[in-house]
Amino acid sequence: IFKNGEVLHYIPEGISFKPIFKDRLKMNASKIYFPDELNGYIVDESGTVWTSNDGGFNFYPNRLTHLAFHDIHKTINGEIFLAGERGALYRSTDEGNTWIQLSHKRYNFIRIWSFTGTDITELFLMDSLGNILISTDLGEHWNPFYTPMNGKLWANLLLERKENGQIKILNIGEYRTISVTESKDQKFATTLITGGDSVFTIYSFLRILFPLSGIWLFFLSLYSLIPNTKVPLKASSVGAAVTGVIFLVFLWGFQVYILSFTETTMIIYKALAAIPIFLLGVYSLSLIVLFGAEITACLQFRERYIAPLHSLEEMNTSPSNEFRKLILTLKSAYKIQKEKKSPLLMLNFLPSLV
């Protein structure tokens, strides 16, 4: 596959390459897959799967969607699966002649593979972030299998399949990690064996710094431009930094909360479950934004929040204390009225307040 879209077929007999699509100006192929010598498939970024029954000499297109396909896989039992962007997921049981749509959420799926036993097939699906889902009913329902806390996985090997259906899988991934994932109590737990020492690298640091910088700039503009007053850069910068960190922590926690729901729960409640989740997200984000604005205001008007820590006599000598002087005047008037003294005695207090 060339960058200009040209796809060539190598023919050993003639020791040459033959262009497959002569009449097409561009072919954005994502993957070429031949599970056997005759049957082959090409998936492209326009949502088309090309099928060949003669070893790749001729291909026939089948447009399924407008979304891009990224991977194709055929199980030992003969089912073929397609995975692509925005949750595009299809299954075929007749060598690719007809397809059944199995779209799952709106993730950008980049890889699909399977392990097949005597009476069950585990189907795995990886998204662009490294999260892996598992299905034991040929793609009808999916559950979380792996979260890339120690990096993404590159390869898997089935180590053990127990009689009760539990499996044990060896994983190889980023940062030279080797881990084992096994099913426990209808969930999957991953144990790190070795590697992972390079998690705190410059790459990992920049992967956190870049989103944090973008969020910081957004909140900096929000706290500097929207208020109907001139906000010092120092106050808005600190407020935006604190808000950005809290916002990232909230996104991580909210993702963990969403992933805690099983596929069965989402099927039962469907759109009804999205309403309280949406309201919870809006409410939480509003609290985060307002909390950051409160921090910015505290840094800009420190005397308003430091006032309760000092007596009125100490604040009397500080600048911008006209309001406090009025409070002191009312306090003196209330004290005289409470002691039922003559109002003329208030004149004795006025010189000290001026």
ROTOR-313087 format. One record per atom (N, C-alpha, C): x, y, z; residue in three letters. Coordinates in steps of 0.02 Angstrom, whole numbers, padded with zeros to 5 digits, always signed. Example, Ala and Ser with C-alpha at 12.3 -4.5 7.8 and 13.67 -1.06 7.14 Angstrom:
<rokes>
+00660-00284+00390ala
+00615-00225+00390ala
+00660-00165+00390ala
+00642-00112+00354ser
+00684-00053+00357ser
+00645+00002+00394ser
</rokes>
This chain:
<rokes>
+00043-00059+00000ile
+00000+00000+00000ile
+00045+00062+00000ile
+00036+00105-00049phe
+00076+00166-00054phe
+00036+00225-00027phe
+00073+00279-00010lys
+00041+00338+00016lys
-00005+00372-00035lys
+00010+00363-00099asn
-00032+00393-00150asn
-00096+00353-00163asn
-00107+00299-00124gly
-00168+00260-00131gly
-00162+00199-00175gly
-00105+00188-00206glu
-00096+00131-00251glu
-00085+00067-00211glu
-00118+00013-00233val
-00112-00053-00201val
-00085-00101-00253val
-00030-00134-00238leu
+00002-00181-00284leu
-00002-00252-00257leu
-00007-00299-00305his
-00011-00370-00288his
+00052-00404-00316his
+00089-00437-00272tyr
+00151-00471-00292tyr
+00134-00541-00318tyr
+00157-00555-00378ile
+00144-00620-00410ile
+00210-00658-00414ile
+00219-00710-00373pro
+00283-00746-00373pro
+00301-00778-00440pro
+00250-00802-00477glu
+00265-00836-00540glu
+00301-00790-00589glu
+00276-00729-00593gly
+00307-00683-00641gly
+00358-00637-00610gly
+00368-00643-00544ile
+00414-00600-00507ile
+00401-00527-00525ile
+00340-00506-00514ser
+00320-00438-00530ser
+00264-00417-00484ser
+00248-00352-00489phe
+00193-00324-00450phe
+00139-00301-00498phe
+00077-00315-00481lys
+00021-00297-00523lys
-00024-00249-00486lys
-00039-00190-00515pro
-00087-00145-00482pro
-00156-00176-00479pro
-00187-00174-00421ile
-00252-00204-00412ile
-00307-00159-00436ile
-00304-00095-00419phe
-00356-00048-00437phe
-00328+00000-00490phe
-00334-00018-00553lys
-00306+00022-00607lys
-00346+00085-00620lys
-00412+00081-00612asp
-00455+00137-00631asp
-00468+00184-00573asp
-00441+00171-00515arg
-00453+00214-00457arg
-00393+00260-00447arg
-00408+00325-00436leu
-00355+00373-00426leu
-00323+00366-00357leu
-00365+00347-00308lys
-00339+00342-00240lys
-00377+00289-00202lys
-00341+00249-00163met
-00371+00196-00124met
-00343+00201-00053met
-00383+00227-00006asn
-00360+00236+00063asn
-00370+00172+00102asn
-00329+00122+00087ala
-00335+00057+00120ala
-00306+00061+00190ala
-00343+00032+00238ser
-00320+00029+00307ser
-00285-00036+00323ser
-00310-00091+00294lys
-00280-00156+00308lys
-00298-00205+00253lys
-00249-00248+00235ile
-00260-00303+00189ile
-00254-00368+00229ile
-00305-00410+00223tyr
-00309-00469+00266tyr
-00329-00530+00224tyr
-00286-00582+00226phe
-00299-00645+00191phe
-00298-00701+00243phe
-00356-00725+00266pro
-00357-00781+00314pro
-00337-00847+00282pro
-00343-00853+00215asp
-00321-00913+00180asp
-00294-00892+00112asp
-00278-00940+00070glu
-00245-00925+00006glu
-00291-00891-00044glu
-00355-00905-00041leu
-00400-00878-00092leu
-00440-00818-00068leu
-00468-00823-00009asn
-00512-00770+00016asn
-00471-00714+00049asn
-00483-00653+00026gly
-00447-00596+00053gly
-00492-00536+00058gly
-00472-00488+00100tyr
-00513-00429+00113tyr
-00468-00367+00119tyr
-00494-00312+00095ile
-00462-00247+00104ile
-00514-00200+00133ile
-00498-00168+00189val
-00543-00119+00219val
-00511-00050+00209val
-00552+00000+00194asp
-00525+00067+00181asp
-00558+00118+00227asp
-00536+00180+00219glu
-00559+00234+00263glu
-00624+00265+00240glu
-00653+00240+00186ser
-00718+00265+00163ser
-00775+00220+00183ser
-00763+00170+00226gly
-00816+00126+00249gly
-00832+00070+00201gly
-00784+00051+00158thr
-00795-00001+00108thr
-00750-00061+00123thr
-00777-00121+00116val
-00738-00182+00122val
-00736-00214+00053val
-00675-00229+00030trp
-00664-00259-00036trp
-00650-00333-00026trp
-00686-00376-00062thr
-00682-00448-00054thr
-00652-00480-00116thr
-00607-00528-00106ser
-00577-00566-00161ser
-00585-00640-00147ser
-00602-00678-00200asn
-00610-00750-00195asn
-00559-00788-00237asn
-00512-00752-00268asp
-00464-00783-00313asp
-00391-00767-00294asp
-00379-00759-00230gly
-00311-00746-00208gly
-00288-00675-00216gly
-00332-00629-00228gly
-00313-00559-00232gly
-00306-00531-00302gly
-00325-00569-00354phe
-00320-00543-00422phe
-00378-00495-00437phe
-00435-00507-00407asn
-00493-00464-00417asn
-00527-00452-00350asn
-00549-00390-00340phe
-00584-00371-00279phe
-00651-00339-00297phe
-00701-00351-00254tyr
-00768-00325-00265tyr
-00788-00283-00203tyr
-00808-00221-00215pro
-00822-00177-00158pro
-00891-00188-00128pro
-00896-00172-00064asn
-00960-00174-00028asn
-00959-00115+00021asn
-00995-00062+00005arg
-00996-00002+00047arg
-01046-00013+00104arg
-01021-00011+00166leu
-01062-00023+00224leu
-01080+00040+00262leu
-01034+00088+00264thr
-01045+00149+00304thr
-01000+00204+00277thr
-01009+00264+00302his
-00965+00319+00284his
-00907+00326+00332his
-00905+00285+00384leu
-00851+00287+00434leu
-00793+00244+00412leu
-00733+00262+00435ala
-00673+00226+00416ala
-00667+00160+00454ala
-00645+00107+00419phe
-00629+00043+00450phe
-00554+00040+00463phe
-00537+00010+00521his
-00467+00006+00540his
-00440-00065+00545his
-00484-00114+00555asp
-00459-00182+00563asp
-00514-00232+00543asp
-00492-00291+00523ile
-00537-00346+00505ile
-00507-00411+00532ile
-00550-00455+00556his
-00526-00517+00587his
-00576-00573+00574his
-00549-00634+00564lys
-00590-00693+00553lys
-00574-00744+00607lys
-00626-00767+00642thr
-00617-00817+00695thr
-00608-00886+00665thr
-00588-00933+00707ile
-00579-01002+00684ile
-00645-01032+00661ile
-00700-01010+00691asn
-00766-01037+00672asn
-00793-01006+00608asn
-00759-00955+00580gly
-00780-00928+00516gly
-00813-00860+00518gly
-00828-00833+00578glu
-00858-00767+00581glu
-00805-00713+00566glu
-00826-00663+00528ile
-00781-00608+00510ile
-00807-00544+00543ile
-00761-00506+00572phe
-00780-00445+00608phe
-00742-00386+00579phe
-00777-00330+00575leu
-00748-00266+00553leu
-00752-00217+00611leu
-00700-00177+00621ala
-00699-00126+00674ala
-00672-00062+00645ala
-00702-00006+00666gly
-00681+00059+00640gly
-00695+00115+00688gly
-00697+00176+00661glu
-00705+00235+00702glu
-00778+00245+00723glu
-00787+00283+00777arg
-00853+00302+00804arg
-00897+00241+00816arg
-00868+00187+00840gly
-00906+00128+00858gly
-00926+00083+00801gly
-00898+00093+00742ala
-00916+00051+00685ala
-00894-00021+00697ala
-00942-00068+00696leu
-00928-00138+00711leu
-00978-00181+00672leu
-00952-00227+00631tyr
-00993-00269+00588tyr
-00971-00342+00594tyr
-01019-00388+00580arg
-01005-00459+00582arg
-01035-00493+00521arg
-00999-00542+00494ser
-01022-00580+00437ser
-01011-00654+00451ser
-01060-00695+00432thr
-01055-00767+00441thr
-01053-00805+00374thr
-01049-00767+00318asp
-01050-00799+00252asp
-00993-00773+00208asp
-00933-00770+00237glu
-00873-00749+00202glu
-00875-00678+00175glu
-00914-00635+00207gly
-00916-00565+00188gly
-00968-00546+00137gly
-01014-00590+00121asn
-01066-00573+00073asn
-01119-00528+00104asn
-01138-00542+00166thr
-01185-00499+00202thr
-01156-00482+00270thr
-01175-00424+00296trp
-01147-00400+00359trp
-01202-00378+00406trp
-01191-00391+00470ile
-01237-00370+00523ile
-01203-00316+00565ile
-01238-00261+00575gln
-01210-00205+00613gln
-01214-00219+00688gln
-01157-00210+00722leu
-01153-00221+00795leu
-01122-00161+00829leu
-01137-00101+00807ser
-01104-00041+00832ser
-01108-00038+00908ser
-01051-00021+00939his
-01046-00018+01012his
-01017+00049+01032his
-01058+00090+01066lys
-01039+00157+01089lys
-01009+00197+01031lys
-00969+00246+01045arg
-00941+00288+00992arg
-00865+00293+00999arg
-00834+00237+01016tyr
-00762+00236+01023tyr
-00729+00227+00955tyr
-00666+00247+00951asn
-00627+00238+00890asn
-00589+00172+00896asn
-00617+00119+00869phe
-00587+00053+00875phe
-00532+00044+00822phe
-00474+00019+00844ile
-00417+00012+00799ile
-00394-00061+00790ile
-00418-00107+00832arg
-00395-00175+00827arg
-00447-00223+00854arg
-00453-00282+00823ile
-00499-00334+00846ile
-00466-00402+00836ile
-00473-00447+00885trp
-00444-00514+00882trp
-00485-00560+00927trp
-00468-00625+00926ser
-00509-00673+00964ser
-00467-00732+00985ser
-00492-00767+01037phe
-00467-00833+01059phe
-00527-00880+01059phe
-00520-00938+01028thr
-00576-00984+01020thr
-00562-01049+01057thr
-00612-01070+01097gly
-00608-01133+01133gly
-00654-01184+01101gly
-00669-01237+01138thr
-00712-01290+01112thr
-00784-01267+01103thr
-00809-01227+01150asp
-00879-01207+01146asp
-00888-01132+01157asp
-00835-01093+01155ile
-00841-01021+01167ile
-00785-00984+01131ile
-00801-00924+01110thr
-00752-00880+01077thr
-00750-00813+01113thr
-00691-00794+01137glu
-00682-00729+01168glu
-00659-00680+01114glu
-00698-00628+01105leu
-00683-00577+01055leu
-00658-00514+01091leu
-00603-00486+01068phe
-00572-00428+01100phe
-00572-00369+01052phe
-00583-00310+01081leu
-00588-00249+01042leu
-00549-00194+01077leu
-00502-00162+01042met
-00461-00109+01071met
-00477-00042+01039met
-00484+00010+01080asp
-00495+00077+01053asp
-00429+00115+01048asp
-00433+00177+01025ser
-00372+00216+01013ser
-00336+00235+01077ser
-00370+00234+01134leu
-00339+00250+01198leu
-00306+00191+01232leu
-00316+00131+01204gly
-00287+00071+01233gly
-00334+00031+01277gly
-00396+00054+01286asn
-00445+00016+01323asn
-00467-00045+01283asn
-00474-00102+01316ile
-00492-00164+01282ile
-00558-00189+01311ile
-00603-00207+01266leu
-00668-00236+01284leu
-00668-00310+01264leu
-00710-00349+01297ile
-00715-00420+01284ile
-00788-00439+01274ile
-00800-00486+01228ser
-00867-00511+01215ser
-00864-00587+01209ser
-00911-00621+01240thr
-00915-00694+01236thr
-00976-00717+01197thr
-01012-00671+01166asp
-01071-00689+01126asp
-01067-00660+01056asp
-01006-00662+01027leu
-00994-00641+00958leu
-01013-00568+00946leu
-00997-00526+00994gly
-01004-00454+00983gly
-01070-00424+01002gly
-01116-00463+01030glu
-01181-00435+01049glu
-01175-00390+01111glu
-01136-00411+01160his
-01127-00373+01222his
-01052-00371+01238his
-01032-00314+01266trp
-00961-00303+01281trp
-00952-00281+01354trp
-00896-00302+01383asn
-00879-00283+01451asn
-00805-00262+01453asn
-00787-00219+01501pro
-00716-00198+01506pro
-00670-00256+01522pro
-00614-00259+01487phe
-00564-00311+01498phe
-00498-00283+01524phe
-00476-00227+01496tyr
-00410-00199+01516tyr
-00412-00123+01509tyr
-00385-00089+01560thr
-00377-00017+01559thr
-00302-00001+01559thr
-00279+00041+01514pro
-00206+00052+01506pro
-00175+00095+01560pro
-00179+00072+01623met
-00147+00108+01678met
-00071+00105+01673met
-00044+00048+01649asn
+00028+00039+01641asn
+00050+00038+01569asn
+00010+00070+01525gly
+00027+00073+01455gly
-00018+00027+01413gly
-00017+00039+01347lys
-00057-00001+01301lys
-00027-00070+01291lys
-00069-00116+01269leu
-00047-00184+01255leu
-00036-00192+01180leu
+00016-00231+01163trp
+00032-00244+01093trp
+00016-00315+01072trp
+00021-00362+01118ala
+00010-00433+01100ala
-00019-00470+01160ala
-00057-00523+01145asn
-00088-00565+01197asn
-00077-00638+01179asn
-00075-00680+01231leu
-00068-00752+01222leu
-00111-00786+01274leu
-00154-00831+01252leu
-00198-00869+01297leu
-00156-00921+01333leu
-00152-00915+01399leu
-00113-00962+01440leu
-00155-01021+01464leu
-00216-01007+01486glu
-00256-01059+01518glu
-00330-01045+01509glu
-00368-01097+01497arg
-00441-01092+01493arg
-00470-01145+01540arg
-00504-01123+01593lys
-00530-01169+01642lys
-00599-01195+01621lys
-00621-01247+01656glu
-00685-01278+01638glu
-00744-01232+01653glu
-00738-01188+01701asn
-00793-01143+01718asn
-00795-01082+01673asn
-00754-01080+01621gly
-00755-01025+01574gly
-00705-00970+01588gly
-00670-00973+01645gln
-00621-00922+01661gln
-00558-00931+01619gln
-00527-00874+01601ile
-00469-00876+01558ile
-00411-00839+01592ile
-00351-00854+01569lys
-00290-00822+01594lys
-00248-00804+01533lys
-00232-00739+01526ile
-00200-00714+01465ile
-00135-00678+01483ile
-00083-00690+01444leu
-00019-00656+01451leu
-00018-00595+01405leu
+00003-00538+01431asn
+00003-00475+01393asn
+00073-00448+01386asn
+00088-00420+01327ile
+00150-00384+01315ile
+00131-00314+01292ile
+00161-00261+01323gly
+00140-00194+01306gly
+00194-00142+01310gly
+00172-00080+01315glu
+00218-00023+01319glu
+00262-00027+01380glu
+00317+00011+01377tyr
+00364+00018+01433tyr
+00392-00050+01455tyr
+00396-00097+01406arg
+00424-00164+01419arg
+00385-00200+01474arg
+00321-00191+01474thr
+00280-00223+01526thr
+00258-00293+01504thr
+00259-00337+01552ile
+00231-00405+01544ile
+00183-00415+01602ile
+00121-00430+01585ser
+00069-00437+01636ser
+00025-00496+01620ser
-00015-00515+01669val
-00062-00571+01663val
-00131-00546+01683val
-00180-00559+01640thr
-00249-00541+01653thr
-00290-00605+01660thr
-00328-00610+01714glu
-00371-00668+01724glu
-00437-00646+01752glu
-00488-00687+01739ser
-00556-00670+01760ser
-00566-00691+01833ser
-00595-00644+01872lys
-00610-00656+01942lys
-00677-00624+01959lys
-00725-00665+01981asp
-00790-00640+02002asp
-00823-00599+01947asp
-00825-00626+01886gln
-00857-00595+01829gln
-00823-00529+01808gln
-00763-00517+01833lys
-00723-00460+01812lys
-00653-00484+01795lys
-00613-00439+01767phe
-00545-00457+01746phe
-00495-00414+01783phe
-00445-00448+01812ala
-00393-00415+01851ala
-00326-00426+01817ala
-00286-00373+01811thr
-00221-00376+01778thr
-00166-00369+01831thr
-00119-00415+01830thr
-00062-00415+01876thr
+00002-00402+01837thr
+00039-00350+01856leu
+00101-00333+01822leu
+00157-00379+01845leu
+00191-00411+01798ile
+00246-00456+01814ile
+00313-00420+01811ile
+00325-00384+01758thr
+00388-00348+01751thr
+00378-00288+01705thr
+00427-00243+01705gly
+00423-00184+01663gly
+00383-00129+01697gly
+00368-00078+01657gly
+00331-00022+01683gly
+00373+00031+01716gly
+00440+00020+01718asp
+00484+00069+01751asp
+00488+00134+01712asp
+00471+00132+01647ser
+00478+00192+01606ser
+00412+00228+01598ser
+00365+00216+01643val
+00301+00251+01639val
+00311+00326+01648val
+00356+00345+01694phe
+00368+00416+01707phe
+00424+00442+01662phe
+00411+00440+01597thr
+00458+00465+01548thr
+00437+00534+01524thr
+00479+00563+01482ile
+00461+00629+01453ile
+00398+00623+01412ile
+00389+00567+01377tyr
+00329+00557+01337tyr
+00267+00557+01380tyr
+00269+00520+01436ser
+00212+00518+01481ser
+00199+00587+01512ser
+00253+00622+01528phe
+00246+00689+01557phe
+00213+00737+01508phe
+00236+00735+01445leu
+00207+00779+01394leu
+00135+00760+01379leu
+00119+00695+01383arg
+00051+00673+01370arg
+00002+00701+01421arg
+00026+00716+01481ile
-00016+00748+01532ile
-00011+00824+01527ile
+00049+00849+01510leu
+00060+00921+01509leu
+00022+00956+01454leu
+00018+00926+01394phe
-00015+00958+01338phe
-00090+00968+01351phe
-00127+00917+01372pro
-00198+00930+01389pro
-00207+00980+01445pro
-00163+00975+01496leu
-00168+01022+01552leu
-00155+01093+01529leu
-00108+01103+01483ser
-00094+01170+01458ser
-00153+01198+01419ser
-00184+01156+01378gly
-00243+01179+01341gly
-00300+01198+01387gly
-00312+01156+01437ile
-00366+01171+01485ile
-00349+01234+01525ile
-00285+01242+01543trp
-00264+01302+01581trp
-00275+01366+01540trp
-00258+01364+01476leu
-00270+01423+01433leu
-00344+01439+01427leu
-00385+01386+01423phe
-00457+01398+01418phe
-00484+01432+01480phe
-00467+01406+01539phe
-00492+01436+01601phe
-00459+01504+01613phe
-00398+01514+01591leu
-00366+01579+01598leu
-00404+01632+01559leu
-00424+01615+01498ser
-00465+01661+01458ser
-00533+01672+01490ser
-00561+01618+01518leu
-00627+01623+01549leu
-00627+01670+01609leu
-00576+01663+01652tyr
-00574+01703+01713tyr
-00546+01773+01701tyr
-00515+01786+01644ser
-00486+01851+01630ser
-00533+01896+01590ser
-00572+01867+01544leu
-00612+01907+01498leu
-00685+01914+01518leu
-00713+01862+01548ile
-00785+01864+01563ile
-00803+01910+01621ile
-00766+01913+01677pro
-00786+01957+01732pro
-00788+02030+01711pro
-00837+02066+01739asn
-00846+02137+01724asn
-00800+02180+01766asn
-00737+02161+01768thr
-00686+02198+01804thr
-00618+02175+01778thr
-00567+02213+01792lys
-00500+02195+01771lys
-00471+02146+01821lys
-00457+02086+01796val
-00431+02032+01838val
-00355+02028+01829val
-00317+02031+01883pro
-00243+02024+01876pro
-00224+01957+01846pro
-00171+01957+01807leu
-00149+01896+01774leu
-00128+01843+01824leu
-00098+01863+01879lys
-00076+01815+01929lys
-00135+01779+01960lys
-00188+01815+01976ala
-00246+01784+02007ala
-00281+01736+01959ala
-00291+01758+01897ser
-00325+01714+01848ser
-00281+01654+01830ser
-00215+01662+01830ser
-00170+01606+01813ser
-00174+01552+01867ser
-00170+01572+01930val
-00174+01523+01984val
-00242+01490+01986val
-00295+01529+01978gly
-00362+01500+01977gly
-00372+01452+01920gly
-00345+01469+01860ala
-00351+01424+01802ala
-00311+01360+01812ala
-00252+01365+01843ala
-00210+01306+01855ala
-00244+01257+01903ala
-00271+01284+01958val
-00306+01241+02006val
-00367+01209+01975val
-00405+01248+01936thr
-00465+01222+01904thr
-00447+01169+01853thr
-00392+01179+01815gly
-00372+01129+01765gly
-00354+01063+01796gly
-00318+01064+01852val
-00300+01001+01886val
-00363+00965+01911val
-00408+01003+01942ile
-00470+00973+01967ile
-00511+00946+01910ile
-00511+00981+01853phe
-00550+00959+01795phe
-00523+00893+01768phe
-00457+00886+01763leu
-00429+00823+01739leu
-00443+00765+01786leu
-00438+00778+01851val
-00454+00726+01900val
-00527+00706+01895val
-00571+00756+01884phe
-00642+00741+01876phe
-00654+00698+01814phe
-00621+00714+01758leu
-00631+00675+01697leu
-00609+00603+01708leu
-00553+00593+01742trp
-00530+00524+01755trp
-00580+00488+01800trp
-00603+00520+01853gly
-00651+00488+01898gly
-00718+00475+01864gly
-00739+00521+01822phe
-00803+00513+01787phe
-00798+00455+01737phe
-00740+00447+01705gln
-00731+00391+01659gln
-00733+00325+01697gln
-00701+00322+01755val
-00704+00261+01795val
-00776+00246+01816val
-00814+00298+01832tyr
-00884+00289+01852tyr
-00926+00262+01794tyr
-00914+00289+01734ile
-00953+00266+01676ile
-00936+00194+01659ile
-00871+00177+01661leu
-00850+00110+01644leu
-00872+00058+01695leu
-00893+00080+01754ser
-00917+00033+01804ser
-00984+00002+01785ser
-01020+00035+01739phe
-01084+00007+01717phe
-01070-00051+01669phe
-01105-00105+01678thr
-01099-00162+01633thr
-01141-00150+01571thr
-01127-00188+01520glu
-01166-00181+01458glu
-01239-00200+01468glu
-01252-00248+01512thr
-01321-00267+01526thr
-01360-00210+01557thr
-01328-00173+01603thr
-01361-00116+01634thr
-01379-00063+01583thr
-01333-00048+01537met
-01346+00003+01487met
-01401-00019+01439met
-01406-00084+01426ile
-01459-00108+01382ile
-01527-00100+01415ile
-01531-00113+01479ile
-01595-00108+01515ile
-01620-00036+01518ile
-01576+00009+01538tyr
-01597+00079+01548tyr
-01590+00121+01485tyr
-01543+00104+01441lys
-01533+00139+01377lys
-01529+00214+01387lys
-01573+00251+01350ala
-01570+00324+01352ala
-01589+00353+01419ala
-01628+00316+01458leu
-01649+00341+01524leu
-01588+00350+01569leu
-01538+00308+01562ala
-01478+00314+01604ala
-01436+00374+01585ala
-01443+00397+01523ala
-01402+00454+01501ala
-01425+00520+01532ala
-01489+00525+01551ile
-01514+00588+01578ile
-01482+00605+01645ile
-01485+00562+01696pro
-01452+00580+01759pro
-01377+00585+01753pro
-01346+00545+01709ile
-01273+00550+01699ile
-01256+00618+01669ile
-01296+00640+01621phe
-01284+00706+01590phe
-01293+00762+01641phe
-01346+00758+01681leu
-01358+00810+01731leu
-01302+00810+01784leu
-01279+00750+01803leu
-01224+00746+01851leu
-01161+00778+01824leu
-01147+00766+01760gly
-01088+00795+01729gly
-01092+00871+01725gly
-01151+00897+01705val
-01159+00970+01701val
-01153+01002+01770val
-01184+00971+01820tyr
-01181+00998+01888tyr
-01109+00999+01914tyr
-01073+00944+01903ser
-01004+00940+01927ser
-00959+00990+01892ser
-00966+00997+01827leu
-00926+01046+01790leu
-00941+01117+01812leu
-01004+01131+01827ser
-01022+01198+01851ser
-00989+01212+01918ser
-00988+01163+01962leu
-00955+01173+02027leu
-00880+01185+02018leu
-00849+01149+01972ile
-00777+01158+01961ile
-00762+01228+01934ile
-00801+01251+01886val
-00790+01318+01857val
-00801+01372+01910val
-00854+01366+01949leu
-00868+01416+02001leu
-00816+01414+02056leu
-00791+01355+02072phe
-00739+01351+02123phe
-00675+01386+02099phe
-00658+01377+02036gly
-00600+01413+02009gly
-00610+01488+02009gly
-00672+01510+01993ala
-00686+01581+01996ala
-00681+01608+02067ala
-00700+01568+02116glu
-00695+01589+02186glu
-00621+01596+02206glu
-00580+01550+02183ile
-00508+01555+02199ile
-00478+01618+02168ile
-00497+01633+02105thr
-00473+01693+02072thr
-00494+01756+02110thr
-00557+01757+02132ala
-00582+01815+02170ala
-00546+01822+02237ala
-00532+01766+02269cys
-00496+01769+02334cys
-00426+01799+02325cys
-00393+01782+02270leu
-00326+01809+02259leu
-00328+01882+02238leu
-00381+01902+02205gln
-00386+01972+02183gln
-00406+02018+02240gln
-00453+01997+02281phe
-00477+02038+02337phe
-00461+02002+02403phe
-00399+02001+02419arg
-00378+01963+02478arg
-00405+01993+02543arg
-00411+02061+02545glu
-00432+02093+02607glu
-00503+02073+02627glu
-00544+02055+02578arg
-00612+02035+02594arg
-00614+01969+02632arg
-00567+01926+02617tyr
-00567+01859+02647tyr
-00520+01854+02707tyr
-00473+01902+02712ile
-00429+01903+02770ile
-00460+01941+02828ile
-00512+01982+02814ala
-00542+02024+02865ala
-00564+01987+02927ala
-00596+01929+02923pro
-00618+01895+02984pro
-00561+01873+03029pro
-00499+01874+03004leu
-00442+01852+03045leu
-00413+01909+03086leu
-00436+01971+03076his
-00408+02028+03112his
-00465+02067+03146his
-00446+02104+03196ser
-00495+02146+03231ser
-00508+02210+03192ser
-00563+02244+03210leu
-00580+02305+03175leu
-00528+02360+03188leu
-00498+02359+03247glu
-00448+02410+03262glu
-00386+02402+03218glu
-00366+02340+03202glu
-00308+02329+03159glu
-00322+02349+03087glu
-00383+02336+03065met
-00400+02353+02996met
-00414+02427+02987met
-00420+02465+03042asn
-00435+02536+03038asn
-00378+02575+03006asn
-00317+02550+03011thr
-00259+02584+02984thr
-00241+02560+02914thr
-00277+02511+02887ser
-00262+02485+02821ser
-00298+02527+02768ser
-00273+02527+02706pro
-00306+02566+02653pro
-00372+02533+02632pro
-00414+02574+02598ser
-00479+02551+02572ser
-00521+02522+02628ser
-00526+02559+02684asn
-00564+02534+02741asn
-00626+02577+02755asn
-00651+02612+02704glu
-00710+02654+02716glu
-00769+02613+02739glu
-00778+02555+02708phe
-00835+02513+02726phe
-00828+02488+02798phe
-00767+02472+02817arg
-00757+02448+02885arg
-00769+02504+02936arg
-00752+02566+02917lys
-00766+02622+02962lys
-00840+02631+02974lys
-00880+02621+02921leu
-00952+02625+02930leu
-00978+02570+02976leu
-00950+02511+02969ile
-00969+02456+03013ile
-00952+02474+03086ile
-00893+02504+03096leu
-00873+02523+03164leu
-00918+02577+03192leu
-00941+02624+03149thr
-00988+02676+03171thr
-01054+02645+03193thr
-01080+02598+03153leu
-01142+02565+03171leu
-01134+02525+03235leu
-01076+02496+03244lys
-01064+02457+03305lys
-01064+02503+03366lys
-01034+02562+03360ser
-01033+02609+03416ser
-01103+02636+03431ser
-01141+02650+03378ala
-01209+02675+03388ala
-01253+02622+03422ala
-01244+02559+03400tyr
-01284+02505+03431tyr
-01265+02496+03504tyr
-01201+02504+03520lys
-01178+02496+03589lys
-01207+02551+03633lys
-01208+02613+03608ile
-01236+02668+03647ile
-01311+02659+03657ile
-01345+02637+03603gln
-01417+02627+03608gln
-01433+02570+03656gln
-01392+02520+03657lys
-01404+02464+03702lys
-01394+02484+03774lys
-01346+02528+03788glu
-01334+02552+03856glu
-01380+02609+03876glu
-01425+02628+03829lys
-01474+02681+03841lys
-01441+02747+03862lys
-01388+02763+03827lys
-01355+02826+03839lys
-01382+02879+03792lys
-01363+02940+03804ser
-01388+02995+03763ser
-01354+02993+03695ser
-01392+03005+03641pro
-01362+03005+03574pro
-01309+03058+03566pro
-01309+03109+03607leu
-01258+03162+03601leu
-01189+03135+03617leu
-01186+03080+03656leu
-01121+03052+03673leu
-01085+03022+03612leu
-01123+03011+03559met
-01092+02984+03498met
-01043+03032+03467met
-01053+03097+03482leu
-01007+03147+03453leu
-00936+03136+03478leu
-00929+03106+03537asn
-00862+03094+03563asn
-00825+03040+03523asn
-00864+02997+03487phe
-00832+02943+03450phe
-00814+02963+03379phe
-00849+03014+03353leu
-00840+03032+03283leu
-00769+03054+03267leu
-00736+03097+03309pro
-00668+03117+03291pro
-00620+03059+03283pro
-00630+03007+03321ser
-00584+02950+03315ser
-00597+02908+03254ser
-00655+02918+03222leu
-00672+02878+03162leu
-00654+02914+03098leu
-00638+02978+03102val
-00625+03018+03042val
-00552+03008+03021val
</rokes>
